[in-house]
């Protein structure tokens, strides 16, 4: 028999504004509470999305940054209301796939990544590839893909 209980110390959840990411976040809050773990809320601003815009117009990137900060603050507030005390917000720029699979986990010493099943629409997945698929293949820690809500019910997109 094993006496050791698996405990996660630092849980990363990627926030992208999708309903799938929100499901993953709400479950991550519960897992963090049960494990007395630090919850790392991460949002990655995809720099490739801004490459087509003029470098003189920084307002689009500024808006994205402000929106991301507000979103992270809202999620942190929710987690605190749910009784979580150890919460860290991370706002990064670059490729979401690489940041979530490699760079943030290494920098933050993450031992569990929780993700929504998908944050992109079908057409974007064909061209960009799913972030969750990439993370599953490339991450060096455990990865949990969340498909259900807090009652463990699968809903198409709620």
N, C-alpha and C positions, 0 to 999 in steps of 0.2 A: 504493500500500500504506500501511496505517496502522501506524505504529511504536508508538503508544500502547497500553498494556495497560490494560484497565479494571480499576481496583482500587477496592474499597470500603474506606472508612476506619472507618465506624461502622455496625454492623449491629444492628438492633433485632429481638428475638424476643419475642413475646407468650407468656407462660406462664399457662395457665388450669387446669392439672391434667388436661386431656384427653389421650388417647393421640395425637390429631392434633397437639396443641401440642408433645408430647414429640418426635415425629418431626421437626417443624420445628426444635426446639431442637438436636437431635443434628446435623442438617444444618448449622444455623447455626454450630455449633462448628467444623465442618470448613471451612466457607466463611471464617470469621473467621481460622482458622489459615493457610489458603492466601493470604489477603489481608493478613496481619499486621494485622488490624483489631481495633478495640475491639468487644466484644460487650456489648450493653446488654440485660439481662434485665428484662423489665417485667411486672408483674402489676397489673391494675387492679381494685380492689374496686368493684363496681357499686353505687353509693349508692342507686340505685332499688330494689335488692333489700331495703333496710332501711327504706324509707319507711313500710311498713305496721306496723313494730314501734314500741312505745312508746319515746319518747325517753329515758325513765328507765332502760330496760334496755340499757345499753351493752355488756353482756357478749357479745352475739351479734356485734357489730361488732369487739369486742376479740378474740374467738376467730378471726374471719375474718382480722384483721390478723396475729395470731400464726401462724396456719396459712400465710398468704401469705409471711411472713418466713422460716419454716422451709423452705417449698418453694423460695424463691429461693436460700436458703443451700445446699440440696441440689443445685440445678442449678449453682450457682457452683462447688461442690466437684467435681462431675462434669467441668465445663469445665476446671478447673485440672488434674485428673488426666489429661485428654486433652492437656495441654500448652499450654493457652491462658493467657496472663498478663494480658491487658488485659480485665477484666470489670467491668461496673458493674451494680449492682442498682437498680431503680427500682420503688417501690411507690406507686401513685397511687390517688386516689379520684375517682369520677365515671362518665361514660359510657365503657365500654371502646372503643367505636367511635371517638369523638372523640379520646380520649387517644392511642390507637394510630395513628390516621390523621394527626392534626394536632399535638396539644400536646407529646407526648413527642418526636416527630421534630424539631420546631422547637427545643425546649429543649436537646436533646442533639446537634443537628446531624447527624441520621441520614441516610445515603445509600442504605440498603437495609433494607426491612422484610421479615422472613420470618415466615410464618404457617402454621398448620395449615389444612387445607381447611375444617374447621368444628369448633367446640368445643361447639356446642349441639345438642340433639336436634331432630327435625323440627318438632315443635309449637312449640318456642321460636323456631325460625327464622321461622316464619310470622308470629309476633307481634312479635318483636324485630328480625328481619332478621339476616342473617349479618354478623358483624364483618368477616370477610374480604371480603365483597362491598362493604361500605362503604369499607373501606380501599383496595381496588383503585380505586374511583371517586374518592376524595377525597385520597389521599396525593399529595404533590408529589415524592416520590422513587420509586425502583424498588421494586416489590413482587414477592416470590416466594412463591407458594402451594405448599406442600410436600404432595405426595400419597403419596410413596413413602418407604420406610425407607432406611437407609444403603447398602443393596445395590441401590437403585433398583427394588425390588420393591413393587408395590402390594398392600397387604393391607387387607381391608375395615375392620378396626378393632383393630389390634394394636400 
